[in-house]
């Protein structure tokens, strides 16, 4: 990753029902290479991700959970 593709994108998150869900999604997405910030909203059922990351890595970071991003 070049560091030149910094972006911010919001994704819908399916499966969140509580603060524990938010914490799990935040932790998983924050650990993706290149992610500099992950802001998860239970109220809006979404996550806004900033950084230089690959979308497929975001999606696969939740593979071992029951959450999905769209």
C-alpha positions in Angstrom: 0.0 0.0 0.0 1.3 3.3 -1.0 -0.2 5.5 1.6 -1.6 7.7 -1.1 -5.0 6.1 -1.3 -6.3 7.3 2.0 -10.1 7.1 1.9 -13.1 7.2 4.1 -16.0 4.9 3.4 -19.2 4.0 5.2 -20.5 0.4 5.1 -23.8 -1.1 6.4 -23.2 -3.7 9.1 -25.7 -6.6 9.4 -26.1 -8.5 12.7 -25.3 -5.9 15.4 -27.8 -5.8 18.3 -25.8 -4.4 21.3 -22.7 -2.6 22.5 -20.8 -5.9 22.6 -21.5 -6.2 18.9 -20.1 -2.7 18.3 -17.0 -3.5 20.3 -16.4 -6.7 18.3 -16.9 -5.1 14.9 -14.7 -2.1 15.9 -11.9 -4.4 17.1 -12.0 -6.7 14.0 -12.0 -3.8 11.5 -9.4 -1.8 13.4 -7.0 -4.7 13.1 -7.2 -4.7 9.2 -3.9 -3.5 7.7 -4.1 0.1 6.7 -7.2 1.0 8.7 -6.5 4.2 10.7 -10.0 4.6 12.2 -13.2 2.6 12.5 -16.3 4.3 13.8 -19.1 1.9 14.4 -22.7 3.1 14.9 -25.2 0.7 16.5 -28.0 3.3 15.9 -27.3 3.5 12.2 -26.0 -0.1 11.8 -22.9 1.1 9.9 -19.2 1.6 10.2 -17.1 4.4 8.8 -13.6 3.3 8.0 -10.6 5.6 7.2 -7.2 4.6 5.9 -5.5 2.9 3.0 -7.1 -0.5 3.1 -8.5 -3.2 0.8 -12.3 -3.7 1.0 -12.0 -7.4 0.7 -9.8 -7.5 3.8 -12.5 -5.6 5.7 -15.1 -8.1 4.7 -12.9 -11.1 5.5 -12.0 -9.6 8.9 -15.6 -10.5 10.0 -15.6 -14.0 8.6 -15.3 -15.6 12.0 -18.2 -13.6 13.3 -22.0 -13.4 12.5 -21.6 -9.8 11.3 -21.4 -8.8 7.6 -20.6 -5.5 5.9 -22.1 -4.3 2.7 
